[in-house]
Amino acid sequence: MNKSYLIKNARIVNEGKVVEGDLLIEEGKIAKVDSSIGPKSSNINVIDAEGKYLIPGIIDDQVHFREPGLTHKGDIYSESRAAVAGGITSYMEQPNTKPAATTIAELEKKYERAAMVSLANFSFNMGATNDNLEELKRVSKQDVAAIKVFMGSSTGNMLVDQQKTLEEIFQLDHQLITHCEDEQTIRTNLEKAQAQYGEDIPMSMHPLIRSEKACYLSSSTAVKLAKKYNSKLHVFHLSTAKETELFSNKKPLASKRITSEVCVHHLWFDDSQYDSKGSLIKWNPAVKTAEDRFGLWKALLDGRIDVVATDHAPHTLEEKNNKYLSAPSGGPLVQHALTAMMEHVHNGTWTIETMIEKMCHNPAILFSLEGRGFIREGYYADIVLLEPNRPWKVSKDNILYKCGWSPFEGTVMKSKVTHTFVNGHLAYKDGQFDESQLGKRLLFNRN
């Protein structure tokens, strides 16, 4: 049975405003939001949130939790736990596991597993291949977030590189999401680097191998196809300023057919840090120049980029501590995404209202999420309390990822997540978890 909570004296951040007020949670939902709410009974749990922000739970539309098949790196339990500690209450996980989720049967196995172990709410995307079109046509729009298309390097057979297949996929009546890097451009660049450096390619070559050209060629192809077929397309993890030119800042967001996302690491790091961070900041697409980072921020703030996500993709340090050709791309981010983005609130890059728009409201609107992403009466009580001035340092002893490391190690974060409610259940409080209730499968309001 769900407990009732009354959160008092909070700075509620929602729909472009910050207001002082109270929030009542009953039966897992937001029962009331008002300037002052008195407890109706002595059974209510009262939390004084004086000085804290109360925000909707973060919705991360792109994670890799590594289950099944890669669970030495992370698993649904471990990574959803880290996510909840970081204020992420809902996530959408990607299909490139082992086996890949390229059949409805494999996809449903992931949902079944998450229902047993995930502390956060969940959805799992279906993966496209060159030969599973008939299966893709059967994917539910109401309880599967999207169909994922790798238009660039991937694992197994998930690289969709046949033009005829792409044309058919872009005619599907479902939310499409794409990873955009042009495979042939990457291969050509890699051959040149190998000819120059042999096995000792410097990590700083990564953004030149997985180059601006590789990204733009693929992103522009995806956008062109979406315009041709009026597809509902969301382009993942833009990494270059040039790509942002492909997108519109048309409002409202719900009317946009073509949308885009940027990840925390592309807003934080740039190529000047490869010498110090090495493979720890090796992602696909690559972290690129400071000018690209600036361009991504500009597009995020003017509305051409709609969502901020993590692309959380853990690997072990043993795997990461290899030479360029063997070190895998990706890194863990869900525990630190919110506090990292709050650093940019502190330094004046953006406002907390805009941060909540891009990390909570917009993912909910874009995917037509049912009852989440906003502080609204009747919505699920996915709620986070955030203390804006409580500095702490990211270190090995407070990292919750199964892989045990973070690219933010040594960084002092000014803000701290103190409480995370998932469906009205206080799942996390000041470093302690209550795992007696689990997250729910996300549902989508689509015809």
N, C-alpha and C positions, 0 to 999 in steps of 0.2 A: 504494500500500500504506500502511495506517495505521501510524504510529509508535506505540511503547509509551511511556507516561509514568508515572512514580511521583511523586505529589505528597506531600511529607513535611511533618509538623508543622503541619497546617492546623487551623483551628477550623471543624469541619464542622457546618453548620446544616441540619438535616433533621428533619422530622416532630416538631416541637415541642421539639427539643433542640439544644444546642451541645456537641459533644464534640471533644476534641483527637484527631487521628489522621491516618492516611495513606490514600491512595486510589490504586489501580492502574488504569490505562487500557490495555486491549489490544483490538485489532481493532475500534476505535470504540466499545466498550462499557465499562461499569464492571465490571472483572474482580474487584476485591476492595476491601473497606473494612474497616480494622482499626486497632487502636491503634498498631501498628507493623508495617510491611511492609518486608522487605529486598529489594533488587534481585536478581532471579534471574539476570540476565546483564548484561554490560557494554554491551549495545545499548540499554538502557533510558535514557530521558531523565529525569533526576531534577530536580525543582523543589522548592526549599525554600520552603515557604509560611509560615514562622514569622511570627506576628503577623497573618496574613491570614485572612479568612473564606473558606471554600470552600462555595459555594451551588449549587443546581441553576440551570441557565440560566433566565432569565425567559421566561415564555410570555405574549406580548401578544395578547390575543384581539380587538383592534380597532385596525387601522391602515388608512390610505389611502396607498398608495405611488404612485398617480397614473398607472400604466401599464396599459393604453394610453391615448393621446389627450391626456394632460395632463402630458407628461414635461418641460415647461419648469419645472414646480414640483418634481418629484422623479421617480424611477423605481425599479424593483425593485432594481437594482444599488446605486444611491447610498444609498437609504434602508435597505436590509438591511445595508449596510456600516456605516452610522451606528448601527443597532440592535445589531450585534455588538460595536461599540466600547462600547456602553452596557450590555452584559451580557444582551441579549435574544437568545436562541438559536432561538426559534420564534415565528412570528406568523401571525395570521389576517387576511386582507386583505378589504376591503369591495368590493361590486360596482359602486359608482357611478363607474365610469371611462367613457371614451368610445371605443368603444361600451360600454354597460353590460353587465355579465355577467348577462344575463337569459335566456340560452339556454345549454344544455350546451356547444354548439360554442364560444361566446365564452368561457365559463368555462374550458374545456380549453386554449384559446390562452394564457390567463394562466399556467396550470400549465406549459405547454411553455416559455414564456418564462422563468419562474422557475427551471426546471431548468437553464437555460443561464447564469443570471447571479446567482442569489440566494445570498448568503453564509450566510444563516440558513435554518432549516427553515421550510416554508411550507404554508399552506392558503388557499384562496380561496373566499369564500362566494358562494352563488348569490343573485341578487336577485329578489324577488317584484315583480310588477306586477299591475294590475287584470285582465290577460288572458293570463297565462302559466301557469295552474294545471296544465295537462297536462304541461308541461315540468318543473315543480317536483316532480311525482309521480315523475319518473324520476331524480331526483338521488340519487346513492349516499350511503348513510350511513357507509360504511366509509372513503371517501377525500375527502369534502367536509365541512368543519366544521359548516356550518349554512346555513339559508335566512334571508336578511336581509329584514325587512319595515320599510319606512319608513312609520310611522304619523304622518307630519308632513311638513314641507317636504323636498323632495329635488330632484335634477336629473333632467331628461328625464321619462320616464313612470313613475318609480319610486315615486311617492306612491300608496300603496294606501289609497284612501278610500271604496271601495264596501263597505258592510256585508256584503253577500252573499259577496263575494270574501274578505273577512277571515275570515268564518265558515268558509269552505272551507279556507283556508290553515291555520287553527288546528286543523283535523282531520288535517293531514298527519302522518305518522309519521316525523318528522325533528326535529332540534334547531332551534328557531326562535329568532331574535334580533330585537329590535325597537329602533328609534329612535322614542321616544315624545314628540311635541309635537303639540298639536291645531292643525291648520292654520287653522280658522275663527277661533279665539281670537286667533291671531297676526295674521291679516289685519285683524281689527277693531282690535286694539291699534296696528298699524302705521298704519292710516288716521287714528286719533286723533293719533298723533305727527306725521304729515305735516301734518295740519290745524294743529297747534300750531307746528311748526318749519319746515315746508316742506322744502327740500333739506338744511337744516342740523341734522338730528337729532343730538343729542349721543350719543357712544358709550355714555354712562352710562344711556341709555334702553334699551339692549339687553335687560337682564334684566326690564324692565317690558313690553317688546314680546313677547319670548319668555318669558312669565311663569310663575310658579308654577302658576297655574290651567291654562295651556296644557299644562304637563308633567303635572300630576296627572290632568287629564281623560283624556289619552291613555294614561298608564301604568295607570290604574285600569281603563280599557277593555280593555287588553291582558291584565291579570291576570284580569279577569272572564271573558274569552274562554278563557283557558288553564284556568281552573277548570271552566268549562262542558264543555270537550272533553278535559280531562286532558292538555293539551299539554305538551311539554317546552319551556319558555320561559325565555329569558335576556334580561333588560331591560338594554340598554346605558345607560351614562353617566347615572346619576341625578344630579340637580343641586339638588334641594330636600330639606329635612328632611321635609316633608309626605309625599313619595313613599315614604320609607323605612317608613312605617306599613303599606304594602301587602305587606310581605315578612316572612317567618318566619325565625327563627333555629333552626329544627328541625335536629337532627343525626341521622345523619351526612349530609354534603352529598350523597352519592350517592343518597340517598332523596328529595331535594327535586326536585319537578317544576318549580318556579318559582324562579328565581334572579336575582340582580342584580349590577350592576357600578358602580363609581365610577371616574372618571378622575383622573389626577394633578393636572390643572389645577383641578378642582373641590375638591380637598383643599388646594390651595396658595394660590390667589388668591381674592379676593372683590371685591364691587362698589366698595370704597373705592379700588381701584387703576385704575379706568377712566380717571381724569384723568391719571395718569402713564403708563400703558401703552397706553391707547387701543385701536386695532384689534388690537394684538398679543395681547390676551387676549379677542378676540371669537371665541367658539365657539358652536356649536349642539349641545346646549342651552347657554344663557348661564351664565357665572359669575355667581352670585347673592350673597346677603348673607353676612356673617360668621356669622350664626345658622344659615344653611343649611349652611355649611362645617362648623360645629360639629356639627350634626345628622348630617351625612354621616359624619364621623369616629366619632360615637357608634354609628351603625348598623354601620359597618365593624367596630368593635371588639366589638360584641355579637353579630355573626353574621348580621344581617339583610342586609348587603351581603357578597357572597362573593368578589368579584374586584376587583383594581385593574388598570386598563389605561391606555393612552395616548390613544386616538383620534387618533394621529399623523396630521396632515392639512396638509401644507405648502402654502403659497402664496408667491409672490415678494413681496419688500418693496414693489415697484412696485404690485402688486395690493392689498396691505394698506394702503398709504398713500393711500387714497381716503376720501371722505366716507362716512358711515355706510351709505347705501343701496347704495354700490358696493363697499365693502370686503368681501371674502369672509370667511366664518367658518372657523376652523380654524387650527392651528399645529403646528409640528414638536416632537416630544417624545421619540422613542425613544432618542436618545443620552443623555438626562439623567434619564429616569424613575427608574432605580434609585438613582442618587446623590441625587436630590431626595427620594425616599422614605426614604433612609438618614438624611437630615437630621432626620427625625421620630423615628428611632431615637436619634440623638444628643440630641435635646431631650426624650426620655422620653415622647413621645406614644404610641408602641407599641414592641414588642420586635422584634428582628430575626427571631425565630422566627415571629411573627405576620405580618411582612412577607413572609417566604418562603411561608407558608401562602397568603396572598392573591394573590401574584404568580407562584407556581410550582406548588404542590400543587393549589390549587383549580381553576385553569383546566384542569389535566390531568384531574382527577376529573370536573369538570362536562361536559367534551367527550369523556370516555372515551378520552383520548389513549393511544396504544399506546407503552409503554416510555419515557415522558418525564415530567419534572416532579418527580422524586425522586432522591435519592442512594441507589440500590439496585443491588446486584450484578445484572448482566444487563441493566440499563437502558442506553439510549444515553448516552454520556459527553458530555452537554450540561452543561458545568461552567463556573463563573465563580469567579475569585479576586478578592477585593475587599479593598483595603487601607483599613481604617476611619479611619485618621488620616494622610491625605496630602492636605492642602488644595490646591485649584486653583480658578482663576477661569474661569467660562464667558466666552469672548470670541470675536470674529470669527475669530481665527487658529486656534482649536481646534474650531470648529463644522464638522461633517462633512455636514450636510444640504445637498442641492443648492441649496436656497433661500438658504442662507448666513446665517440668523439664528435666534435662539432667544428665547423670552420670558424665559429665565433669564439672558440676558446681563448681566454684572456681578455675578452671584451667586457667592459663594465656596462651593464644595462641600467638605465635610470628608473625604469618602470618594472613592476612585478605583478604577475597574476596571483591573486590571493584566493579566489573562489571560482569554480567552474560548475555550473548546473547543466546537466544534460537531461532534457525532458522533465525538468523540475526536480531531478535527483541531484543532490550535492555530491558530485563525483570526486571533486578535488577541493581541498581546503588547506592552505598553508603547508604544502609539502606532503599531505596525507591523502590517501585515496580511500573512497568507499566503493568497492566493486560489487556491492550487493544488487545493483541494477545495471543493465547493459544498454547500449544504444539501440536505436531502431533503424530499420530499412527506410531510406528516404523515398518519398513518393512525389510525383510530378503531375501538376495540373495541365495535362495536354490532351487534346482530342485525337 
